[in-house]
Amino acid sequence: DGVSLELPILATPAPTNDAGETTNFEEVDTELVVEQPDYSDVAATAGEDLSDMRALFVPAESINDEGIGTYTALMETYGANALLLEVKPESGQLAYASTVATAQSYGLSGTYDLQTEVTALKEQGVYLAAMVSCCVDDLLATRNSLIALQNAYGGVYTDTTGMWLDPYDSTVRNYIDDLVTELAQ
């Protein structure tokens, strides 16, 4: 009850044979049964060839030669094989020298040459991950309130984490996309 199956082929004109006679479809009375799928014979292979990652968090204020060196030295103590670098904290001030146009235009780019450090860490076999605060960005929301998320009164939406950018704004989306592309490279 309540479920019907409509086959588009039945709405088209009936085909004809070589003699030009219409071929009629045979009507069949059947029952449609919807059951839970059985995946017991499907082999799950996700993550099979991946090694475990255990990362130390490196806060933005420690993204410099001395700070990263300190965390790298602690990796063995904690059984870590990776560093999670907070490259864009909720403040919006980037912890590295970015070439992204939006970061340059609004004075959000840091001064640290992260690319040189990343190359050296990769040569040591250290896995790296970057932490990017996408929508909480005090500096960009302050410097361009037009791309900030608005509260009911027209002001910049703020909560305990900070000032929010509008995730539907194309400038915001392009900025984050440009940053993560730059970091991946």
N, C-alpha and C positions, 0 to 999 in steps of 0.2 A: 504494500500500500504506500502510495506517495512517491514511488520511484518509477521512472519510465526510461526506456532506452529508445532513442530516436537515431536511426541510421540515415545519414544524408543521402546515401545511394538510393534509398527508397523514394526520395522526393524528386529524383531526376527521371526524365522519360525512360521508359523501358527500352532496353536494347532490342535491335532487330537482328534476325538471322540473315543468311545469304539470299534467301527468297524474299526478304523484305517483310517477313511476318514478325509481329511483336512477340518477344519472349516474356512470359509472365513469371514473376517470382512466386515461389511456393510459400504460403504463409505457414509459419511454424509456431505452435503454442509452446512456450518454454518458461522456465522460472529463473530469475536472476538471483544468485546467492552472493552476498558480500561477506567475506570472511577475513579474519586477521591474517596477514601474510606470515609465512613460515620461513624464517631466515636461518634456521638451524644448520642448513647445509652450506651456508655462505661463509667462507673463510675471511676473517677480519685481518687485514694486513697493515692497517694504518700505524705508522710509527715504528715498524719492525726494524728498519735500518738506521734508526736515529739513536744517538747516544743521549744519556741523561744530561740535563743542563742544570747546574747549580750555580746561581749568580750572586755576586755581591752588589748591593745597591750603592752607586756612587752619586751623592747629591750634587746638584748643579754648582754649588759653591766650592766643590772639590774637583771640578773639572779643570785641572791645570797639571803641569808636570809633576809637582810634588804630591798633589792629592791622588792622582791616578796611580802614581808610583806606590803610595802608601797602601791603597786598596789591592794593587797587584801583589804586593808583598804579603798581604793577609790571605790571599786565595788558598794557599796550601793549608794554612791553619784551619780554615773553615771547610775544606774539601771542595772548594769552588773551582769551576773550570770556565767561568764567564763573568763578565762585568755588565751590569745594567746601568747605563749612563743616563742621568736625568739631563737631557740636553735642552729641553724647553719646559721649565717649571711653570706653575700656575701664575707666577708673576709676569710671565711673558718675555722676560729678558733671556735671550738665548745664551747658552753657556759656551758657545763656539762662534768662530767667525763665519757667518753665513754669507753666501753670495745671492740669496734669494731677494728679488727686487722689493717685495713687501717688507721684509726685515730691514733692508737697507733704507727704504723710504721713511719708515717710522722709527728709526734708531733702535731697533730691537736686537741687532746683531752684536754678538760678543766679540772678543778679540783673540781667543785661544785658537791655535791652529790644530784642530782636531784630526785632520786628515793624516798628518805626520804621525801622531800618536796611534791612530787606528792601524796604520801600516805596521808600526813596530809591534803592537800587541798581536796582530794577526800572525806575524812572523814567529812569535813566541807560542802560538797555538791557543791563544785566549779567544774564546767566543765573545762576541759583543752584541748587545741589544741596546736600543735607544728608547728612552721614555719621553714621550711628547704629550704635553697637555694640549689637547686639541681645542676645546671650547672654553676653558677657563683661562683667561689671559687679561690680567689687569692693565698692562701697558697698552696693548692694542685697543682694548675697549675704551680706555681713557683718551687715547690719541685719535681714535676714529669712532665716535659713538654711533655713527650711522650703520656700522656693521655689527654693533652689539645687540644682544638679545634685550628686548624692551619689556619692562614690567607694565602693569595695567595703567600706570600713571605716565608712561612715556619715558621713564628713566632707565638707566642701564640696570638689568637684572643682576643682583648680587646676592650670594648666599655665603655660608661659612667658608667655602673654598675660594671665593673670589668673584670677580666680575666675569660675566659670561658673554661670549661671542655668539652670534646667530648662526647655527649650523646650516641653515638654509641659504645663507648669503653666499653668492658665488666667489666673492673676494676671500672669504674665510676658507671655503673649501679649496680654492686654488692655492692659497697660502700654505695650508697644511699639506696638500698634495706636493707642492714644490719642496717643502721642508723634508718630507719623508723620502722623496726621490733623491734629493741632495745627500741625505744621510745614507741611503742605500748605496749610492755611488761611492 
